[in-house]
Amino acid sequence: MAAAPALKHWRTTLERVEKFVSPLYFTDCNLRGRLFGASCPVAVLSSFLTPERLPYQEAVQRDFRPAQVGDSFGPTWWTCWFRVELTIPEAWVGQEVHLCWESDGEGLVWRDGEPVQGLTKEGEKTSYVLTDRLGERDPRSLTLYVEVACNGLLGAGKGSMIAAPDPEKMFQLSRAELAVFHRDVHMLLVDLELLLGIAKGLGKDNQRSFQALYTANQMVNVCDPAQPETFPVAQALASRFFGQHGGESQHTIHATGHCHIDTAWLWPFKETVRKCARSWVTALQLMERNPEFIFACSQAQQLEWVKSRYPGLYSRIQEFACRGQFVPVGGTWVEMDGNLPSGEAMVRQFLQGQNFFLQEFGKMCSEFWLPDTFGYSAQLPQIMHGCGIRRFLTQKLSWNLVNSFPHHTFFWEGLDGSRVLVHFPPGDSYGMQGSVEEVLKTVANNRDKGRANHSAFLFGFGDGGGGPTQTMLDRLKRLSNTDGLPRVQLSSPRQLFSALESDSEQLCTWVGELFLELHNGTYTTHAQIKKGNRECERILHDVELLSSLALARSAQFLYPAAQLQHLWRLLLLNQFHDVVTGSCIQMVAEEAMCHYEDIRSHGNTLLSAAAAALCAGEPGPEGLLIVNTLPWKRIEVMALPKPGGAHSLALVTVPSMGYAPVPPPTSLQPLLPQQPVFVVQETDGSVTLDNGIIRVKLDPTGRLTSLVLVASGREAIAEGAVGNQFVLFDDVPLYWDAWDVMDYHLETRKPVLGQAGTLAVGTEGGLRGSAWFLLQISPNSRLSQEVVLDVGCPYVRFHTEVHWHEAHKFLKVEFPARVRSSQATYEIQFGHLQRPTHYNTSWDWARFEVWAHRWMDLSEHGFGLALLNDCNLRAPKAPDATADTGRHEFTYALMPHKAPSPAPATSWSAFSVSSPAVVLETVKQAESSPQRRSLVLRLYEAHGSHVDCWLHLSLPVQEAILCDLLERPDPAGHLTLRDNRLKLTFSPFQVLSLLLVLQPPPH
Ligand SMILES: [Zn+2]
């Protein structure tokens, strides 16, 4: 057939080709309509419903009842198991045969007792290949099982994706039949769609665009859908076009298969286990059919789940990992939040993760992988370095609301100066489909394309799982090297970063935190989860410290390594980026609270056992010893139990990481360091609390009218203003309810005014003075607060209980300070950083809501005001309609200060540090501890200074060696122990880990 000249109008030509491949129009005569040939129903279909997530062996024993296409099943979170008995017609010999399955929900096909493929309409997986080519002697009868979860890829939101789940949702089976699949038609469709993409994407200014359009037009001319013998001619036209290669300067796109599975989000943890199986078994099947396909998989926890629930699938995963096709990445236990976990918890993400990857896959990960979280701590580069990682892939900063981040490939320099190479996939997604549009966008968007000629391209359905499809792979393979487009290479993350490293001379450096200008509500939503996280971090810290000290002092004590690993893994699981952030559904929040309860109860049992072993044989009066788990001496007022269940106050002094007996009541008075607390209530109802260090004045409604540093007479509250002022804000974001708090909420400020006369004296002075009041926030919500000042204490505490029943409101408390500074200081992991207090530039005002750990400070020369702990309440409605309603209890404290001054120690102290700049954060048993007698100590420099200091030890230590965060000794890191002291040198914000080998204990 002679080719006619292509004289067609651009638009009509384009649309002609579109109609030829359309799934909607002209399917009676177009090419798309020929994708499948003959079809026939399955022989027998039966099913049963269950609210449980059953193992296969148990499910197939159940009673299956007859079922048919059109049946509906449910409700939400249930599972419908289908038994599919089928017989392929003999006439189909020589053909490719599929089981075509379309239903709501997420399906998993089981064959001969093993999972073989996921089936989801949303993830474009609606057919299972029964045979590539039916042989004459092949068995034609077969029984399969399809396990369908009653939830979509993204849960079961009522009306919208992030709405709370609809518990009554029903699901339907709409297709279950056998059909002949025409692979040659499929390949032509892929080519035609790519050519259309090139024509549209390059546009009329580009000659290659016309070549693509005319090639497609010619293909339609020569191809008769009813006559398959015409297909090869069309195919040859496409091959000629795609075989025309680009030049040497072509940008390279590194395409890596991926499937972001949120460890819990709009669905519970237990469903994630099945999501992993469905997604990964499908990825393995694609690896078998496409040996060049590489798939990157993060999150050790998910692999551990599959290992225990699907052992057969897991051993195949390990096989494909050996072949280099299934590539573990990330190095962490889960993809955690990048702001809220403590520094130590971030270290444990890597410690648990890297050790798992090493044990299960023979090597640690060399890339940190966190595509989807809501900002990244300035300490992450140093933590990555300490865990053997110099490369980081993420993407979320493309969601910035105000400022567009200036780089896609750059060096990121952390708080201490550690540098890592970072890449953001420039297509702004971790769920690409392999279209020409995405490929072109990747290059066009890449802000560093003149500096480094490589980009990542992560393809596959993500968030709720799903992963790549064969069609995506067919597209990307066809685009491997075509003139006019970037080169596309199926690569591993290692190949991408190696290419970037060798092309890194001109890259820029970004210093400090990677702040996401969106989702700032995740710092506050679900206050109970935040509180549980911080409390459990503290409990595990204390268990490890006391167990380490007990280990050093007692030959009988067994360090609870296995229990601690279990509890740490639960805590790390809850630090997933949609759990600790509060952006999950109610079901997940409840499970998270159960995890915290487990950690609390088991942790406290372990704590008691360790304390008993540590203090054995050293009873104080009434057998009571007080243990201090912090690395500095503490003099504090404590409530001590009295016989009969009552409590009495006592002033106790305990050295750094040590213990002291309770002082007998008679010796209390002489111990008072300075004046007792005075409490005076005036006739107008106002109350003054004074301990000689600070003087606090509260008005009759409980607001702070004055806070004075007594020695200097310096007032901390701004003139004419009041502190401890509660204020309500409207809190209606644009869309992402639980995630976001918008700048405009600040324009809706409404002070909550109390009633005069509600303030009363609580504790009358001496060791402790306090006043308390009730405040009606609204007709539905109220709070009570006790304002407490202790003897010798430089700060005033506000113990608060709130009954909160608001919708879309945000409660804050204000302290207008008589301090002027353009910067405020906030604690972050292993250090602190400063952020502006003004809105000069768009980068400044985009940080109207920021995060901090346990303190923040506003200081000018010679004076400052610090706020300890945090308190804030929000009431978002999606995805959890009940988020944050109910009772809350929290404490914050206010401390005006000149400069801190530590005091000397007595009694028994295990460890103390000579410099106030250095914090001894963690004491634990080493992960691989010979004879279980090695400890790991983690210290950091907290002031941002170069420091030489002494670490005093009173444990019997044989050897001290510096090590990294994964506890691998530094060969040049042997330290000399002199007079029970070790000399340590720190640079600003440096984290040091120390391996201590203990001497055998006395028997
Ligand atoms: Zn996510």
Residues whose N, C-alpha, C, O or C-beta is under 5 A from the ligand:
A	BS01	ZN	D262 D372
